[in-house]
């Protein structure tokens, strides 16, 4: 199988490295010719995955011919660059090629789901297909065991994604529920920020457990309103990703939250983390989506207030604790 991965950040590089362990022809595309040439020459990505040597058969390039003759194109760019990348890709696609993505989040600015962006830019001939789930790039690149979800309403596209990435240290599970998988992958980032805030402020293990449990309930409520399958949000791309990003400091979203909980302002926290932090922008969209759907998401509301309205962390927690008692259900 011939695979092109578009996006030479940490996640794109890790997936390309994994795919190159399984297939003979894997290509990694970077927007900058200078960066691509350096990665190809040095055989590692020192900025994102230092010390990891690329497999011999992984070719890094910035050339537009990167997708020529491949079976699968996997887009792995930040959500803010997703539409632009698809526009660049569309005139270069060949008949029969499958386009999928491993980007998480929603489109910056519009708040659109990525499957909506893909449909608008690629047309109905490319049904939505993505991979998501609990995964840190460094662990995938090192070949540590990982399980992900391949989501598409089209069984053939699920099979193609499994053919591309199932094997070695990675298991792929299929799921037809695109909206549920996208929802879990995007909105868990907001809860990871919340988890970091709670731990950074020293609220303790009890608070973290409550936050994760009630945060999952918020995802389930919104998922139900949007037509997602309930079991998706308790699977790898929902609960699995939530547990990973809320409890491990490899998560950029959690690290931003930790700094906020310790008293740093948002600009300083983002600068210190140094890479894109999808949960900060997604918090804004989560509140908008919740209001539009008539769904209560109080934890996401308080994260939004801390990020954008200057609410003090202790005031946000007090507001959550002072809510009226209710039955424990979603």
C-alpha positions in Angstrom: 0.0 0.0 0.0 1.3 3.5 -0.9 0.6 6.2 1.6 1.1 10.0 1.7 0.9 11.8 5.0 0.3 15.5 4.8 1.7 17.3 7.8 5.2 16.9 9.3 4.3 17.9 12.9 4.5 15.5 15.8 1.4 13.5 15.0 1.9 13.4 11.2 5.5 12.3 11.6 4.6 9.6 14.1 1.9 8.1 11.9 4.2 8.2 8.8 6.9 6.4 10.8 4.5 3.7 11.9 3.1 3.3 8.4 6.6 3.0 7.0 7.2 0.0 9.3 4.3 -1.7 7.6 4.5 -0.6 4.0 7.3 0.0 1.4 6.2 3.3 0.0 5.3 6.0 2.6 5.8 9.7 2.0 5.7 12.6 4.5 4.8 16.1 3.2 5.8 19.3 4.8 4.7 22.7 3.7 8.2 24.2 3.9 10.7 23.0 1.3 13.6 23.9 3.6 12.1 21.9 6.5 11.3 18.9 4.3 14.8 18.8 2.9 16.3 19.0 6.4 14.1 16.2 7.7 15.0 14.0 4.6 18.7 14.7 5.0 18.9 14.3 8.8 16.4 11.4 9.0 14.7 12.7 12.1 12.3 15.4 13.2 14.3 17.1 16.0 11.7 19.7 16.8 8.9 17.3 17.6 10.4 13.8 17.9 14.1 14.2 18.8 16.2 11.1 18.7 13.8 9.0 16.6 15.4 7.8 13.4 13.1 7.5 10.3 12.8 4.2 8.6 14.8 4.0 5.3 11.7 3.8 3.2 10.1 7.0 4.6 10.6 9.9 2.1 10.1 13.5 3.2 9.2 16.1 0.6 7.5 19.4 0.0 6.8 18.6 -3.6 3.2 18.6 -4.9 3.9 15.3 -6.5 3.8 13.7 -3.1 0.3 12.2 -3.7 1.1 10.9 -7.2 0.1 7.2 -7.4 -0.7 6.7 -3.7 -3.6 4.7 -2.4 -4.3 6.7 0.7 -3.8 10.4 1.5 -3.9 11.1 5.3 -4.2 14.8 6.3 -2.6 15.5 9.6 -2.3 19.3 9.9 -3.6 21.7 12.6 -7.4 22.3 12.3 -6.8 25.9 11.3 -4.9 24.7 8.2 -7.3 21.9 7.4 -9.4 23.7 4.7 -6.4 25.3 3.0 -4.6 21.9 2.8 -7.7 20.2 1.3 -7.9 23.0 -1.3 -4.3 22.4 -2.2 -4.9 18.7 -2.4 -8.1 18.5 -4.5 -6.7 19.3 -7.9 -3.9 16.8 -7.4 -6.1 13.8 -6.5 -6.3 10.9 -8.8 -9.4 8.6 -9.4 -9.7 5.9 -6.7 -7.5 7.6 -4.1 -8.9 7.8 -0.5 -8.5 10.9 1.6 -8.8 10.6 5.3 -7.5 12.7 8.3 -6.1 12.4 11.7 -6.6 16.0 12.7 -8.6 16.6 15.8 -10.7 19.7 16.7 -13.0 21.9 14.8 -12.2 24.5 12.2 -10.7 27.6 13.7 -12.9 30.6 13.2 -16.0 28.9 11.8 -16.3 26.1 14.4 -17.3 23.7 11.6 -16.8 20.0 12.0 -13.9 18.7 9.9 -16.2 16.4 8.0 -18.2 19.4 7.0 -15.1 21.1 5.8 -14.0 18.0 3.9 -17.4 17.6 2.2 -17.3 21.3 1.1 -13.8 21.1 -0.3 -13.6 17.6 -1.7 -17.2 17.0 -2.6 -19.5 13.9 -2.1 -17.1 11.6 -4.0 -14.8 11.5 -0.9 -17.0 10.3 2.1 -15.6 11.3 5.5 -13.0 9.1 6.9 -10.7 9.6 9.9 -8.6 7.9 12.6 -8.8 9.0 16.2 -8.3 7.7 19.7 -6.0 7.8 22.7 -2.5 8.3 21.3 0.5 10.4 22.0 2.8 10.9 19.0 6.0 10.0 20.8 4.6 6.6 21.9 3.3 5.7 18.5 6.7 6.7 16.9 8.5 4.6 19.4 6.4 1.6 18.6 4.5 1.3 21.9 1.2 -0.4 21.9 -1.7 1.8 20.7 -5.4 1.3 19.7 -7.2 3.7 17.4 -10.6 4.0 15.8 -11.1 4.3 12.0 -14.4 6.1 11.4 -16.4 6.3 8.2 -19.9 5.5 7.1 -18.3 3.8 4.1 -17.1 0.2 5.1 -14.5 0.3 2.3 -12.8 3.4 3.7 -12.7 1.8 7.1 -11.0 -1.2 5.6 -8.5 1.0 3.8 -7.6 2.8 7.0 -7.2 -0.5 8.8 -5.0 -1.8 5.9 -2.8 1.2 6.2 -2.3 1.3 10.0 -3.3 -1.9 11.6 -0.3 -4.0 12.4 2.9 -4.0 14.4 2.2 -2.1 17.6 -1.1 -0.7 16.5 -4.7 -2.1 16.5 -7.4 -0.4 14.5 -11.1 -0.7 15.3 -13.8 0.3 12.8 -16.7 2.6 13.6 -19.3 4.1 11.2 -20.1 7.0 13.6 -18.1 9.9 12.2 -19.8 12.6 14.3 -19.3 10.7 17.5 -15.6 10.1 16.8 -15.1 13.7 15.9 -17.0 14.9 18.9 -14.9 12.8 21.3 -11.6 13.8 19.6 -12.4 17.5 19.7 -14.3 18.2 22.9 -12.1 16.0 25.2 -9.5 18.7 24.7 -11.6 21.2 26.6 -11.9 18.7 29.5 -8.1 18.2 29.4 -7.7 21.9 30.0 -10.1 21.6 32.9 -8.3 18.7 34.3 -5.0 20.6 34.1 -6.5 23.6 35.8 -7.9 21.5 38.7 -4.5 19.7 39.2 -2.5 22.9 38.8 -4.6 24.6 41.5 -4.1 21.6 43.8 -7.8 20.5 44.0 -6.8 16.8 44.4 -7.6 13.4 43.1 -11.3 13.5 44.1 -11.9 16.6 42.1 -10.1 15.1 39.0 -12.3 11.9 39.2 -15.5 14.0 39.5 -14.4 16.2 36.6 -13.7 13.3 34.3 -16.9 11.5 35.1 -19.2 14.5 34.8 -17.2 15.8 31.8 -18.0 12.5 30.0 -21.6 13.0 30.8 -21.4 16.4 29.1 -20.0 14.8 26.0 -22.7 12.2 26.0 -25.5 14.7 26.3 -24.1 16.7 23.4 -23.5 13.6 21.4 -27.1 12.5 21.9 -28.3 15.8 20.7 -26.1 15.6 17.6 -27.1 12.1 16.7 -23.9 10.3 17.8 -24.0 6.7 19.0 -23.8 6.5 22.8 -21.3 3.6 22.7 -18.9 5.7 20.6 -18.4 8.1 23.5 -17.5 5.3 25.8 -15.1 3.8 23.3 -11.5 4.6 22.3 -12.2 8.0 20.6 -14.4 9.1 23.6 -13.6 7.8 27.0 -10.2 6.4 25.9 -9.0 9.7 24.6 -10.5 11.6 27.5 -8.6 9.4 30.1 -5.4 9.8 28.2 -5.4 13.6 27.7 -6.8 14.4 31.1 -4.3 12.4 33.2 -1.0 12.5 31.4 1.3 15.5 31.1 2.3 14.7 27.6 -1.1 16.3 26.7 -0.5 20.0 25.5 -4.1 20.8 26.5 -3.6 19.5 30.1 -0.2 21.3 30.3 -1.9 24.6 29.5 -4.5 23.9 32.1 -1.8 23.1 34.7 -0.2 26.5 34.1 -3.5 28.3 34.3 -4.2 26.6 37.6 -0.9 27.7 38.9 -1.8 31.3 38.1 -0.3 32.0 34.7 -2.4 33.9 32.2 -3.5 32.3 28.9 -0.9 34.0 26.7 2.0 32.9 28.9 0.6 29.4 29.2 0.3 28.9 25.5 3.8 30.4 24.9 5.3 28.0 27.4 3.7 24.9 25.9 4.9 26.0 22.5 2.7 23.9 20.2 -0.9 24.2 19.0 -3.4 23.8 21.8 -6.7 22.8 20.2 -8.7 22.8 23.4 -8.4 26.6 23.9 -10.2 27.4 20.6 -12.5 24.4 21.0 -13.8 25.7 24.4 -15.4 28.6 22.5 -17.0 26.4 20.0 -18.2 23.9 22.6 -20.2 26.5 24.4 -21.7 27.7 21.1 -22.6 24.2 20.1 -24.1 23.4 23.5 -26.3 26.6 23.4 -27.5 25.8 19.9 -28.4 22.2 20.9 -30.0 23.3 24.2 -27.6 21.1 26.1 -26.1 21.9 29.6 -22.3 21.6 29.7 -21.4 23.5 32.9 -17.8 22.3 33.0 -17.1 23.5 29.5 -18.9 26.7 30.3 -16.6 27.4 33.3 -13.5 26.5 31.2 -14.7 29.0 28.6 -15.2 31.6 31.4 -11.7 31.1 32.7 -10.1 31.3 29.3 -12.1 34.2 27.8 -13.9 36.1 30.5 -11.3 36.4 33.2 -13.1 34.2 35.7 -10.8 33.1 38.6 -10.2 29.4 38.9 -11.6 29.2 42.4 -14.7 31.1 41.4 -15.3 28.6 38.6 -15.1 25.7 40.9 -17.3 27.4 43.5 -20.0 27.9 40.8 -19.9 24.2 39.8 -20.2 23.1 43.4 -23.1 25.4 44.1 -25.2 24.1 41.3 -28.5 22.5 42.4 -28.4 18.8 43.2 -29.7 16.6 40.4 -30.0 12.9 39.7 -26.9 11.2 38.3 -27.6 10.6 34.7 -26.5 12.1 31.4 
